[in-house]
Amino acid sequence: MKRFQKLAFSLLSLVVLASCQSTYTGYLDNNTEEDLLSLVDPNIGSVHSRWFFYTPGALPFGMAKPGPSTDGSYGNPNGWEAVGYDGRHESIEGFANLREFQVGGFLFTAMTGDVKTVPGKLENPEEGYRSRFDKKDEYARPGYYSVKLLDYDVTAELTATERVGFHRYTFPRSKQSHVIMDIGNQLGESGKVKDAYVKFNDDGTVEGWVITYPEYVKKYQPEGEIRMYFSAILDKKPISVGVFNGKDKRDGQREASGPGAGIYLTFETDENESVEIKAGFSYTSLENAKKNLLSEASDLTFDQAKSSAQSKWESELGKIQIKDNSKENKVKFYTGLYHALLGRGLASDVNGQFPENDGTIGQIPLDKDGNPKFKFYNTDSVWGAFWNLTQLWSLVWPEYYNDFVQSHLAVYKNSGWMSDGLANSKYVSGVGTNFVGLVIASAYQAGIRDFDLELAFQAAYENELRYEDRNEGAGKTDLKPFVEKGYIPYVPGWDTSPEGSAFSVSHALEYSYSSYAVAQFAKALGKQDEYDKLMSLSNNWKASYDDRIDFVRPKNQSGEFIEDFDPFAPWVGFQEGNAWQYTFYVPHTPEELVNKMGDEKFVSRLDSIFTVSEKTNFGGEDIDAFAGLTYLYNHGNQPNLHISWLFNFTSKPWLTQQWVRRICDTFYGVEEVHGYGFGQDEDQGQLGSWFVMASMGLFDVKGLIEIDPSFQFSSPLFDEIEIKTGNGKKLKITTNKKGVDDVFIQSIKLNGSKYTDRNISLEALLEDSHLEFDLGRQPNKTLY
C-alpha cells in the first residue's frame, strides 16, 4: 500500500514537456478558394502511421486503395507495427493498390534506364527501383495523389473507382521507360507470400494473383490465407516485356510464378508522354477482377476517374458542413472525417461474390434488378469503435453500418463464429477480444435493422456466453472463467486461455460491457431469459474492483487480489493499458462506478489525471504506437476514449466541456508527426472520428447500446454545423460565443425551446432538429 501511495503522490508531481501549440501551414496556404477537398491533408499524422492510413487515391470505403509506399516491402514482424508510408522518409518504392488490415498487394511503379526488379532500401535507393522525391512535388487530396520520382524524372498520379485503381506515369523522352508490377513480394501487413503469378496476355492485358499469410491469420486461423487478384489494361503497347523473381530477371518472357514474381513493361516515350494503367481487383478470382474492371472502368479515362472520385469525396464529406473562422480546426475536422471514411474497405465484387471464411466463394443475395443487396467489407478490430466510428455511422452513414453488420453475419453463417476483425473473411481478432455483438446490438438500437434479426441475436448472444470449444479466431478464449466464476484469473505472460489471461481485468471489464449491450438487445426482442443471464454477467466488473484503493486489480486463481500491485504497469492484467486507465472502463453503468468510488473522489481523481496528462499532450510524446501505456491517460489508444465524457455522470459535468476541448486543441495536430498524438495508432479512422464527434459536442459513453440511445453533451467547436443525417433529414448545431476561450455551455435550446437534460436521444437528432448552444468562459454550474 505504501508503494501505491508513493506512486499516487508522484503522478501529480510529474515534470513533463509543455503542451505543443501549432498553426497550420500545409497545403491551404497556397489555396485562395476553400473547398472541402482542400480542407483535407492526408499527410497529417503520416509519421508512424498504419498500413491503411495513407491511401489518398481511394474512394470512401473502397477496395482499390492506390497510394505511395515508402517501406511497405519491409513488412511488419508481428502484424501490427506501423508500415507503409512515413512522412519522414525521402524515397518512394512504388504505389501499392490494396491496403487493408492484414491485407496488402500489388505494387506498381515506373522508372527509366536499366530495369531494377527489387525495391531497394531507404538508406540506399539506387539498389532498387525506388526513387527519391521532394515534398514540394507531392500533392495529396481525397481521390487523387501525384508525386515526382526524381531519380527517373517521372510523374506518378493515382486515382480510383471502387474496385479499380488508376495509375498514370508521365515519362521523359526515353527508349527505356518501364512500368514495374511487383506482385509476389510481401507488402505492408500482408505477411509472407506463399505463391504468386503474373502474365502478359496477347491482347496487351496483364493479370495475376498473390497468396499471402498475414501474421494475424497465422495466429487466429492458422490454416487460412489471403488471396488477391488483378486484371490490368494499359493504354500503350510496350516494345518489350520481361519478368522476374526478385533479382532473377528474364527478358522476353511473359509469365512468372512463385514468391517474388513480377513483370516489367518497356516503352519508348516522347517528352511528357504518359502511360495509363487501370487495374481491376478482386479477392475471389481473376474472372471477377476482370468483371470489376470492365463494369466500372471499361470506357473511363484517368481524368474522368479522378473527377468522379473527387466528386464522390465532396459528396460524402459534404454530408457534414461546418462554418468557423479557424482554418486549422476545419482541417483537423475534415482530415479526421476523411480517415473515418477511408478505412474498412470493400471486399465484394460487382456481382456480389465475396471470399468466405472457409476459402470458398460466397454470393450475396441479389435484388429484383440483379444487384447485390449489400456490400461485404474487410474490417479492422472493432475494439473501441463504438466510441467514434459507429456513433458517426449511426448519424450519417447507416447504410454502411448495416452492410458492416451483414459482413460479420455472413462470416458467422459460414464459420459458426464471429471475428472481431476480418481480412477477406479470415479471423484477425487483433486484440483477442470480440465486440462485434455489441456493435450489432448498437445498430439495432439505432434503428439499423435491414438484416436477419434472429440470426444477429443468436450470433451476439453466443458471443457473450459460448465458451465450449471456442475458436481462438473469435477471441475471448478466457470467457469460461468469466461466465463460471464471475472474474478471470490473472496468468502472467502474454497468453489468453480457458484457465485465465495475462489481460484478465481488462477482458472482464470488456465482457461485462458487451454483456450489458447484448442484454438490451435481448430485452428489445422480448427475450427475458437471455436478458436475465446477460445482465447478471454485466455486473462481473465489480469482482475486479478493489474497494480498499478504488482501483480495478488482477486476481489470482483462488480469487484473491494479487500482491505487488502497480497501477501504472501495463500488460499485468491489462491489455494495452494500466489500472489508472482501465478503472474507468465501466461504460455501460457509469453511474454505478461514480457511486462506488464516491462522486467527490471520482471527480477529483479524473480531473487530476487530465491536469497532469495535458502536459504530455494527453498521450505520451514518443513516436510509438504504445507511447502512452504507462501514463495516467492515453488518448492514442482505445481504452481511454470515453473517460473525458464521464464528468457528465457526476456533479461537475462542465469538466467534460473543459477537457474534451483541451484534448481537441492539444492532442490533435496538423503536422506529419503530431497529427493524432505523436505517432499513435489511428486505427482505421477511430481517432479522426472521435474528433469529429467531439467537435460536434455529441458523444455517448455507452456506445448507443440502450433501447433509446442518447448522446451526452460537450461544447461544439464550430460556429455552425449542418449534418445531413442518414434518414435524409438535417441536424443543425449552432454556437453563440464571443471568443475561442468560450468553452463552457451556458444554455441549450432544442428547436427554439430551452433544453435542460444532460442527454439527447438519437431519435430527436434524426428529426430535422436544431441545437443552439450559448457558450461562455466560466461554467454554468446550474445548467442541468
C-alpha positions in Angstrom: 0.0 0.0 0.0 2.9 2.4 0.7 4.2 1.8 -2.7 0.8 2.6 -4.2 0.6 5.8 -2.2 4.0 6.9 -3.3 3.0 6.3 -6.9 -0.2 8.3 -6.5 1.7 11.2 -5.0 4.4 11.1 -7.7 1.9 11.2 -10.6 0.8 14.7 -9.5 4.4 15.9 -9.4 5.5 14.8 -12.8 7.7 17.2 -14.7 7.0 16.9 -18.3 7.2 18.9 -21.5 4.9 21.8 -22.2 1.9 21.4 -24.5 2.6 21.9 -28.2 0.6 24.6 -30.0 0.6 24.8 -33.7 -0.6 26.9 -36.6 -1.5 25.1 -39.8 1.0 25.8 -42.6 0.1 23.0 -45.0 -1.4 23.0 -48.5 -4.1 25.6 -47.6 -1.6 28.4 -47.6 -1.5 28.2 -51.4 -5.3 27.9 -51.9 -7.2 31.0 -52.5 -10.5 29.2 -52.7 -11.5 27.0 -49.8 -13.4 23.8 -50.7 -13.9 20.6 -48.8 -11.1 18.7 -50.6 -8.7 21.5 -49.8 -9.6 21.1 -46.1 -8.2 17.5 -46.0 -4.5 17.0 -45.7 -3.7 13.2 -45.9 -0.1 14.0 -44.7 -1.3 14.9 -41.3 -0.2 12.2 -38.9 1.6 10.2 -41.6 4.6 9.5 -39.4 4.4 6.1 -37.8 1.0 5.5 -39.4 -0.6 2.2 -40.0 -0.8 0.4 -43.4 -4.3 1.6 -44.4 -3.6 5.2 -43.4 -2.1 6.8 -46.5 -4.2 6.0 -49.5 -5.3 9.3 -51.0 -6.2 7.8 -54.3 -9.0 5.7 -52.8 -12.8 6.3 -52.6 -14.7 6.2 -49.3 -14.8 2.6 -48.2 -13.3 1.5 -51.5 -11.5 -1.7 -52.4 -8.9 -0.2 -54.7 -6.6 1.9 -52.4 -3.7 3.2 -54.5 -1.1 5.1 -52.5 2.6 5.6 -52.2 4.7 3.2 -50.2 8.0 4.2 -48.6 8.6 1.0 -46.6 5.8 -1.4 -47.4 8.2 -4.0 -48.7 9.8 -4.2 -45.2 6.7 -5.9 -43.9 6.0 -5.9 -40.1 7.1 -8.8 -37.9 4.1 -9.0 -35.7 1.4 -7.8 -38.0 0.6 -4.5 -36.1 3.7 -2.3 -36.5 3.5 0.9 -38.5 4.5 0.3 -42.1 3.6 1.8 -45.5 4.1 5.5 -45.7 6.1 7.5 -43.2 6.3 11.3 -43.6 9.9 11.3 -42.5 11.1 9.2 -45.4 12.7 10.7 -48.5 12.2 7.9 -51.1 9.2 6.0 -52.5 9.4 2.4 -53.5 6.2 2.4 -55.5 2.5 2.5 -55.3 0.5 -0.2 -53.5 -3.0 -1.0 -54.6 -4.6 -3.0 -51.8 -4.2 -1.7 -48.2 -6.4 -3.2 -45.5 -5.9 -4.6 -42.1 -3.7 -7.7 -42.7 -4.2 -7.2 -46.5 -1.6 -5.8 -48.9 -0.9 -6.4 -52.5 0.3 -5.4 -56.0 2.9 -2.7 -56.0 3.2 -0.8 -59.3 5.8 1.9 -60.2 7.7 3.4 -63.1 11.4 4.0 -63.9 13.8 4.8 -66.7 17.2 3.3 -67.6 18.3 -0.2 -66.7 15.5 -2.2 -65.2 15.7 -2.9 -61.5 13.4 -5.6 -60.0 13.8 -5.2 -56.3 12.5 -2.2 -54.3 15.8 -1.3 -52.6 16.3 0.2 -49.1 15.6 3.6 -47.7 19.2 4.2 -47.0 20.3 3.1 -50.5 17.6 3.8 -53.1 19.9 3.1 -56.0 20.0 -0.6 -55.3 16.4 -0.9 -56.4 13.6 0.7 -58.4 12.6 3.1 -55.5 13.1 6.8 -56.2 13.8 9.9 -54.1 11.1 12.5 -54.0 10.7 16.1 -52.7 7.7 17.1 -50.5 7.2 20.1 -52.7 6.5 17.9 -55.6 3.9 15.8 -53.7 0.2 16.5 -53.9 -2.3 14.5 -51.9 -6.1 15.1 -51.8 -9.0 12.8 -51.3 -9.3 10.8 -54.6 -6.0 12.0 -56.1 -2.3 11.8 -55.5 0.7 12.8 -57.5 4.4 13.0 -57.0 7.6 13.4 -59.0 10.0 10.5 -58.9 13.2 12.5 -59.0 15.6 9.7 -59.9 13.7 9.0 -63.1 12.1 12.3 -63.9 8.7 10.5 -63.9 5.5 12.0 -62.6 3.2 9.4 -60.9 -0.5 10.0 -60.5 -3.2 7.9 -58.7 -6.9 7.8 -58.5 -9.6 5.0 -58.3 -13.2 3.8 -58.7 -14.5 1.4 -56.0 -12.7 -1.7 -57.3 -10.3 -0.2 -60.0 -7.0 1.5 -59.4 -5.8 4.1 -61.9 -2.1 4.9 -62.4 -0.7 7.5 -64.8 3.0 7.7 -65.3 4.4 10.7 -67.3 7.9 10.0 -68.7 10.7 12.0 -70.1 12.0 11.2 -73.7 13.5 7.8 -73.3 13.9 4.4 -75.1 14.0 2.7 -71.6 10.8 3.8 -69.9 9.4 1.0 -67.7 6.3 0.1 -65.8 7.1 -2.3 -62.9 4.5 -4.6 -61.4 5.8 -6.3 -58.3 3.3 -9.0 -57.5 4.9 -11.7 -55.4 6.6 -9.7 -52.6 5.5 -9.1 -49.0 3.7 -5.7 -48.8 2.6 -3.9 -45.7 0.7 -6.1 -43.3 0.3 -8.9 -45.9 2.7 -11.3 -44.2 4.9 -13.7 -46.2 4.0 -14.6 -49.8 3.1 -18.2 -50.2 2.6 -18.1 -54.0 2.1 -15.6 -56.8 1.5 -15.4 -60.6 1.7 -12.8 -63.3 1.2 -12.9 -67.1 1.2 -10.5 -70.0 -1.5 -11.6 -72.4 -1.6 -11.5 -76.2 -4.3 -8.8 -76.0 -2.0 -6.5 -74.1 -3.6 -7.0 -70.7 -1.7 -8.1 -67.6 -3.2 -10.3 -64.9 -2.1 -12.0 -61.8 -2.6 -13.1 -58.2 -0.9 -13.4 -54.9 -1.5 -15.6 -51.9 -0.2 -14.3 -48.5 0.0 -15.5 -44.9 -0.5 -12.5 -42.6 0.7 -12.7 -39.0 -2.8 -12.4 -37.5 -4.2 -15.0 -39.8 -1.2 -17.2 -38.8 -2.2 -16.7 -35.1 -6.0 -16.8 -35.3 -6.7 -19.0 -38.3 -3.5 -21.0 -39.0 -5.0 -22.9 -41.9 -6.1 -19.7 -43.6 -4.5 -17.5 -46.3 -5.3 -14.3 -48.2 -5.9 -14.3 -51.9 -5.8 -11.3 -54.1 -6.3 -10.9 -57.9 -5.9 -8.2 -60.5 -6.6 -7.6 -64.2 -5.0 -4.6 -65.8 -5.2 -2.7 -69.1 -2.5 -0.3 -70.4 -3.3 2.4 -73.0 0.1 2.0 -74.7 1.7 -1.2 -76.2 5.1 -2.0 -74.8 8.1 -2.6 -77.1 9.2 -5.4 -74.9 8.2 -7.4 -71.8 10.2 -9.2 -69.1 9.5 -11.0 -65.9 11.4 -11.5 -62.6 11.5 -13.3 -59.3 13.4 -11.0 -57.0 16.7 -10.2 -58.7 16.3 -13.0 -61.2 15.4 -11.0 -64.3 14.3 -12.8 -67.5 14.0 -10.5 -70.6 11.5 -11.5 -73.2 9.4 -13.9 -71.0 5.8 -13.0 -70.4 4.9 -15.2 -67.4 6.2 -15.7 -63.9 5.1 -17.5 -60.8 6.2 -18.1 -57.2 7.3 -15.8 -54.4 9.0 -12.6 -55.8 7.2 -12.8 -59.1 6.8 -9.7 -61.1 6.7 -8.2 -64.6 8.2 -5.2 -66.4 6.9 -3.5 -69.5 9.3 -1.3 -71.5 8.2 1.6 -73.7 9.8 4.2 -75.9 8.4 7.6 -74.8 8.4 11.1 -76.0 8.9 14.0 -73.6 5.9 14.2 -71.2 4.3 11.2 -72.7 2.0 9.3 -70.3 1.2 5.6 -69.9 -2.1 4.9 -68.1 -3.0 1.8 -66.2 -6.3 0.8 -64.9 -6.4 -2.4 -62.8 -9.4 -4.2 -61.5 -9.1 -6.0 -58.2 -10.9 -8.9 -56.6 -10.5 -11.1 -53.6 -12.2 -14.0 -55.3 -10.9 -14.7 -58.8 -9.2 -13.4 -61.9 -12.5 -13.5 -63.7 -14.1 -11.2 -61.2 -11.1 -8.9 -61.2 -11.8 -8.5 -65.0 -15.5 -8.1 -64.4 -14.9 -5.4 -61.8 -12.6 -3.6 -64.3 -15.0 -3.8 -67.2 -18.0 -2.9 -65.1 -16.5 0.2 -63.5 -13.9 1.5 -65.9 -14.1 0.0 -69.4 -14.5 3.4 -71.1 -13.2 5.6 -68.2 -10.0 7.7 -68.7 -7.8 8.7 -65.8 -9.1 12.2 -65.8 -12.7 11.1 -65.8 -12.0 8.7 -62.9 -10.2 11.5 -61.0 -13.1 13.8 -61.5 -15.6 11.2 -60.4 -13.5 10.3 -57.3 -13.2 13.9 -56.2 -17.0 14.4 -56.7 -17.6 11.3 -54.6 -15.4 12.6 -51.8 -17.0 16.1 -52.0 -20.4 14.4 -51.7 -19.5 12.3 -48.7 -17.5 14.9 -46.8 -20.3 17.4 -47.6 -22.8 15.5 -45.6 -21.3 17.5 -42.7 -20.9 21.2 -43.4 -19.1 23.5 -40.9 -18.7 27.2 -40.6 -15.9 28.8 -38.5 -13.1 31.2 -38.6 -10.4 28.7 -37.6 -9.0 27.1 -40.7 -6.8 24.9 -38.6 -9.8 23.3 -36.8 -11.6 22.8 -40.1 -8.5 21.0 -41.4 -8.5 18.8 -38.3 -12.2 18.1 -38.7 -12.3 17.2 -42.4 -9.0 15.2 -42.2 -10.4 13.2 -39.4 -13.7 12.7 -41.3 -11.6 11.6 -44.3 -9.9 8.9 -42.3 -13.2 7.8 -40.8 -14.5 7.2 -44.3 -11.3 5.6 -45.7 -10.8 2.5 -43.6 -12.6 -0.8 -43.6 -12.9 -1.2 -47.3 -15.0 -3.1 -49.8 -14.3 -6.8 -50.3 -17.1 -8.0 -52.6 -17.3 -7.9 -56.4 -19.8 -6.2 -58.6 -21.7 -9.4 -59.0 -21.9 -9.8 -55.2 -19.3 -12.6 -54.8 -17.0 -12.4 -51.8 -14.4 -14.6 -50.1 -15.8 -16.9 -47.5 -14.1 -17.9 -44.3 -13.6 -21.5 -45.4 -11.9 -20.5 -48.6 -14.9 -20.9 -50.9 -16.6 -18.1 -52.8 -19.8 -16.7 -51.3 -22.7 -15.0 -53.0 -24.6 -12.0 -51.7 -28.3 -12.3 -52.5 -29.4 -10.2 -55.4 -32.4 -7.9 -55.6 -35.0 -7.9 -58.4 -32.7 -5.8 -60.6 -29.8 -8.3 -60.2 -27.8 -6.1 -57.8 -26.3 -7.3 -54.6 -28.5 -6.5 -51.6 -25.4 -5.4 -49.5 -21.7 -5.0 -49.8 -19.2 -7.1 -48.0 -16.3 -5.3 -46.2 -13.0 -6.0 -44.6 -12.7 -4.7 -41.1 -10.1 -4.0 -38.5 -11.0 -5.0 -35.0 -14.0 -3.1 -33.6 -12.1 -2.6 -30.3 -13.2 0.9 -29.3 -15.1 1.7 -32.5 -18.3 2.2 -30.5 -16.8 5.4 -29.1 -16.3 7.0 -32.5 -17.0 5.2 -35.8 -20.3 3.5 -35.0 -21.7 6.7 -33.5 -20.8 8.6 -36.6 -22.2 5.9 -38.9 -25.5 5.9 -36.9 -25.9 9.6 -37.5 -24.8 9.9 -41.1 -23.8 6.6 -42.7 -26.3 4.0 -41.5 -26.3 2.1 -44.9 -22.6 1.4 -44.4 -23.2 0.4 -40.8 -25.9 -2.1 -42.0 -23.5 -3.6 -44.5 -20.8 -3.8 -41.9 -23.2 -5.9 -39.8 -24.2 -8.0 -42.8 -20.5 -8.7 -43.4 -19.9 -10.1 -39.9 -23.1 -12.2 -40.1 -22.0 -13.7 -43.4 -18.8 -14.9 -41.7 -20.8 -16.3 -38.8 -23.1 -18.2 -41.1 -20.1 -19.8 -42.9 -17.9 -20.5 -39.9 -20.1 -20.6 -36.8 -18.2 -17.8 -35.1 -17.8 -14.0 -35.4 -14.4 -12.5 -35.6 -13.5 -9.1 -34.1 -11.7 -8.3 -37.3 -11.9 -9.7 -40.9 -9.3 -10.0 -43.6 -11.1 -11.5 -46.6 -13.3 -13.2 -44.0 -10.4 -14.7 -42.2 -10.2 -14.3 -38.4 -7.9 -11.5 -37.5 -9.1 -10.6 -34.0 -6.2 -8.3 -33.3 -6.5 -7.9 -29.6 -8.1 -11.3 -28.8 -11.4 -9.9 -27.6 -14.7 -9.5 -29.6 -17.0 -6.6 -29.5 -19.0 -7.5 -32.7 -22.0 -8.5 -30.7 -22.1 -5.0 -29.0 -21.7 -3.4 -32.4 -24.7 -5.4 -33.8 -26.8 -4.6 -30.7 -26.0 -0.9 -31.1 -27.0 -1.0 -34.8 -30.4 -2.4 -33.8 -31.0 0.2 -31.1 -30.1 2.9 -33.6 -32.8 1.7 -36.0 -30.4 0.0 -38.4 -32.1 -3.4 -38.9 -32.0 -4.5 -42.5 -30.6 -7.9 -41.6 -31.7 -11.2 -40.2 -32.5 -10.1 -36.6 -32.8 -13.6 -35.2 -29.5 -14.7 -36.7 -28.0 -11.4 -35.4 -29.2 -12.0 -31.9 -28.1 -15.7 -32.0 -24.6 -14.6 -33.1 -24.4 -11.8 -30.5 -25.7 -14.0 -27.7 -23.3 -16.9 -28.3 -20.5 -14.4 -28.5 -21.2 -13.5 -24.8 -21.8 -17.0 -23.4 -20.5 -19.7 -25.6 -17.1 -20.9 -24.4 -17.1 -24.6 -25.2 -14.5 -25.3 -27.9 -14.4 -21.6 -28.7 -12.4 -20.8 -31.8 -9.4 -18.7 -31.0 -10.2 -16.6 -34.0 -13.4 -15.5 -32.3 -11.4 -14.1 -29.4 -12.5 -14.3 -25.8 -10.8 -17.6 -25.2 -10.8 -16.7 -21.5 -14.6 -16.5 -21.5 -15.2 -19.6 -19.4 -14.0 -18.3 -16.0 -15.8 -15.0 -16.7 -19.1 -16.9 -17.1 -18.5 -19.5 -14.4 -16.5 -17.6 -11.7 -17.5 -14.0 -12.4 -13.9 -13.0 -12.9 -10.9 -14.0 -15.0 -7.7 -15.2 -13.1 -4.5 -13.4 -13.9 -1.9 -15.6 -15.6 1.5 -14.0 -16.1 2.8 -13.8 -19.7 1.1 -12.8 -22.9 -1.5 -15.5 -23.5 -5.2 -15.9 -23.1 -6.8 -19.3 -22.4 -9.7 -21.0 -20.7 -7.6 -21.0 -17.5 -7.1 -17.3 -17.4 -5.4 -14.4 -19.1 -2.5 -12.0 -18.9 -5.2 -9.4 -19.6 -7.6 -10.7 -17.1 -9.0 -7.4 -15.7 -9.4 -5.5 -19.0 -11.1 -8.5 -20.6 -13.5 -8.9 -17.6 -14.4 -5.3 -17.9 -14.9 -5.5 -21.6 -17.1 -8.7 -21.4 -19.2 -7.0 -18.7 -19.8 -4.1 -21.0 -20.6 -6.2 -24.1 -22.9 -8.5 -22.0 -24.9 -5.5 -21.0 -25.2 -4.3 -24.6 -26.5 -7.7 -25.8 -28.8 -7.8 -22.8 -30.5 -4.6 -24.1 -30.8 -6.3 -27.5 -32.5 -9.3 -25.8 -34.8 -7.0 -23.9 -35.8 -5.2 -27.1 -36.6 -8.5 -28.7 -38.6 -9.8 -25.7 -36.1 -12.5 -24.7 -36.4 -12.3 -20.9 -34.3 -15.4 -20.0 -31.4 -14.3 -22.2 -31.8 -10.8 -20.8 -31.5 -12.0 -17.2 -28.4 -14.1 -17.9 -26.6 -11.3 -19.7 -27.5 -8.7 -17.1 -26.0 -11.0 -14.4 -22.8 -11.2 -16.4 -22.7 -7.4 -16.9 -22.2 -7.0 -13.1 -19.0 -9.0 -13.1 -16.8 -5.9 -13.3 -17.4 -5.4 -9.6 -15.4 -8.6 -8.8 -12.3 -6.9 -10.2 -12.8 -3.7 -8.3 -10.7 -3.3 -5.1 -12.8 -1.1 -2.8 -9.8 -0.5 -0.4 -8.0 1.5 -3.0 -10.7 2.2 -5.6 -8.8 0.6 -8.5 -9.6 -2.4 -10.6 -7.0 -5.1 -9.8 -6.0 -8.5 -11.1 -7.0 -11.6 -9.1 -5.2 -14.9 -8.9 -6.7 -18.4 -9.4 -8.1 -18.5 -5.8 -9.9 -15.2 -6.3 -7.5 -13.0 -4.2 -6.1 -9.7 -5.4 -2.5 -10.1 -6.5 0.3 -8.6 -4.4 2.8 -6.0 -5.5 0.1 -4.2 -7.5 1.4 -1.3 -9.6 -1.4 0.7 -11.1 1.0 2.2 -13.7 2.0 -1.2 -15.1 0.6 -2.2 -18.5 0.1 -5.8 -19.5 -0.2 -7.1 -15.9 -3.9 -7.8 -16.2 -4.5 -5.0 -18.7 -4.3 -5.1 -22.5 -2.6 -2.0 -23.9 -3.2 -0.1 -20.7 -2.9 0.0 -17.0 -5.1 0.3 -13.9 -5.2 4.1 -13.9 -6.7 3.9 -17.4 -8.9 0.9 -17.0 -10.5 1.7 -13.6 -12.8 4.0 -15.6 -13.8 1.2 -18.0 -17.4 0.7 -16.9 -19.2 2.5 -19.7 -22.4 0.5 -19.5 -23.2 1.8 -16.0 -21.0 4.9 -15.3 -23.4 6.0 -12.6 -22.6 2.9 -10.5 -18.9 3.4 -10.9 -19.3 7.0 -9.7 -21.3 5.9 -6.7 -18.9 3.1 -5.9 -15.9 5.5 -5.8 -17.9 8.4 -4.5 -18.7 11.5 -6.5 -16.1 13.7 -4.9 -13.2 11.3 -5.2 -14.2 10.3 -8.7 -14.2 13.9 -9.9 -11.0 14.8 -8.1 -9.1 11.8 -9.4 -10.3 12.1 -13.0 -9.7 15.9 -13.0 -6.2 15.4 -11.7 -5.5 12.8 -14.3 -6.3 15.3 -17.1 -4.4 18.1 -15.4 -1.2 16.0 -15.4 -1.9 14.4 -18.8 -2.3 17.8 -20.5 1.5 18.3 -20.0 2.2 15.3 -22.2 -0.4 16.2 -24.8 -2.8 13.6 -23.4 -1.0 10.6 -24.7 2.8 10.5 -24.5 5.4 12.0 -26.8 7.3 9.1 -28.0 6.8 8.2 -31.7 5.5 4.8 -30.9 2.1 3.0 -31.0 2.3 2.3 -27.3 3.7 5.6 -26.2 1.1 6.2 -23.6 0.8 2.8 -21.9 2.4 3.7 -18.7 0.7 7.1 -18.4 -2.3 8.2 -16.5 -4.3 8.8 -19.7 -3.7 7.7 -23.2 -5.8 9.2 -25.9 -3.8 7.4 -28.6 -5.4 4.1 -27.7 -8.9 2.7 -27.4 -9.4 2.1 -23.6 -9.4 5.8 -22.7 -11.5 7.3 -25.4 -14.7 7.7 -23.3 -13.4 8.9 -20.0 -13.3 12.7 -20.6 -17.0 12.4 -21.1 -17.6 10.7 -17.7 -17.9 14.0 -15.9 -21.4 14.2 -17.4 -22.4 11.5 -14.9 -21.1 13.5 -11.9 -21.8 16.7 -10.0 -19.4 18.6 -12.3 -20.4 18.0 -16.0 -18.7 21.2 -17.1 -15.4 19.4 -16.7 -16.3 17.3 -19.7 -16.6 20.6 -21.7 -13.2 21.7 -20.4 -11.2 18.6 -21.0 -12.8 17.5 -24.3 -11.9 20.9 -25.8 -8.4 20.7 -24.5 -7.9 17.3 -26.0 -9.1 18.6 -29.3 -6.8 21.5 -29.1 -3.7 19.7 -27.8 -3.7 16.0 -28.7 -4.8 16.6 -32.3 -2.4 18.5 -34.6 -1.9 19.4 -38.2 1.7 18.1 -38.8 3.0 14.9 -40.2 4.3 13.9 -36.7 1.8 15.5 -34.4 -1.4 14.6 -36.2 -3.0 12.1 -33.9 -0.8 12.5 -30.9 2.8 11.6 -31.7 2.8 8.6 -33.8 -0.3 6.9 -32.3 -2.5 4.3 -33.8 -5.1 5.9 -36.0 -6.9 2.5 -36.2 -8.8 2.8 -39.4 -10.4 6.2 -38.6 -11.1 5.9 -34.9 -9.2 8.9 -33.6 -10.3 11.0 -36.5 -13.9 10.0 -35.9 -13.5 10.8 -32.2 -12.5 14.4 -33.1 -15.5 14.7 -35.5 -17.9 13.6 -32.7 -16.3 15.7 -30.0 -16.2 18.8 -32.2 -19.9 18.5 -32.8 -20.4 18.3 -29.0 -22.1 14.9 -29.1 -20.9 11.6 -27.7 -22.3 8.5 -25.9 -20.2 6.8 -23.3 -22.4 3.8 -23.6 -21.9 3.4 -27.3 -25.6 3.7 -28.3 -26.5 0.4 -26.7 -29.6 1.4 -24.7 -33.0 0.8 -26.1 -33.5 4.5 -26.5 -29.9 5.5 -27.2 -28.8 9.0 -26.5 -25.8 11.3 -26.6 -24.2 13.4 -23.8 -23.1 17.0 -24.5 -19.9 18.9 -24.7 -19.5 22.3 -26.2 -19.3 22.3 -30.0 -16.1 23.5 -31.6 -17.6 25.4 -34.5 -19.9 28.3 -35.1 -22.3 26.2 -37.2 -22.5 22.6 -38.1 -25.1 21.2 -40.5 -25.4 17.4 -40.8 -27.3 15.5 -43.4 -28.5 12.6 -41.4 -28.7 9.1 -42.8 -32.5 9.3 -43.0 -32.4 12.3 -45.2 -33.2 14.9 -42.5 -30.9 17.7 -41.3 -29.4 18.3 -37.9 -28.2 21.9 -37.3 -25.9 22.8 -34.4 -25.0 26.5 -33.8 -23.0 28.1 -31.1 -23.2 31.7 -29.8 -19.8 32.7 -28.3 -17.6 35.7 -28.1 -14.2 34.1 -28.5 -12.2 30.9 -28.6 -12.0 30.8 -24.8 -15.7 30.4 -24.5 -15.9 26.6 -24.0 -18.5 26.2 -21.3 -22.2 25.7 -22.0 -24.4 28.4 -20.6 -27.6 27.2 -22.1 -29.0 24.9 -24.7 -32.1 25.2 -26.9 -33.7 22.4 -29.0 -35.8 23.7 -31.8 -36.1 27.1 -30.1 -37.1 25.8 -26.7 -34.9 25.6 -23.5 -33.3 22.2 -23.0 -32.0 21.1 -19.6 -31.4 17.4 -19.9 -27.8 16.0 -19.9 -28.7 13.6 -22.7 -30.4 13.9 -26.0 -31.9 10.9 -27.9 -30.6 9.8 -31.2 -34.2 9.8 -32.4 -34.5 13.5 -31.6 -31.4 14.3 -33.6 -32.7 12.5 -36.6 -35.8 14.6 -36.9 -34.8 17.9 -38.6 -33.5 19.3 -35.3 -31.7 22.5 -34.4 -29.5 22.6 -31.3 -28.3 26.0 -30.1 -25.5 26.4 -27.6 -24.7 29.6 -25.7 -21.1 29.4 -24.6 -19.1 31.4 -22.1 -15.7 31.5 -20.3 -17.0 30.3 -16.9 -19.0 27.1 -16.2 -22.7 27.4 -15.7 -23.0 25.1 -12.6 -26.7 25.1 -12.6 -27.2 24.2 -16.3 -28.7 20.8 -15.7 
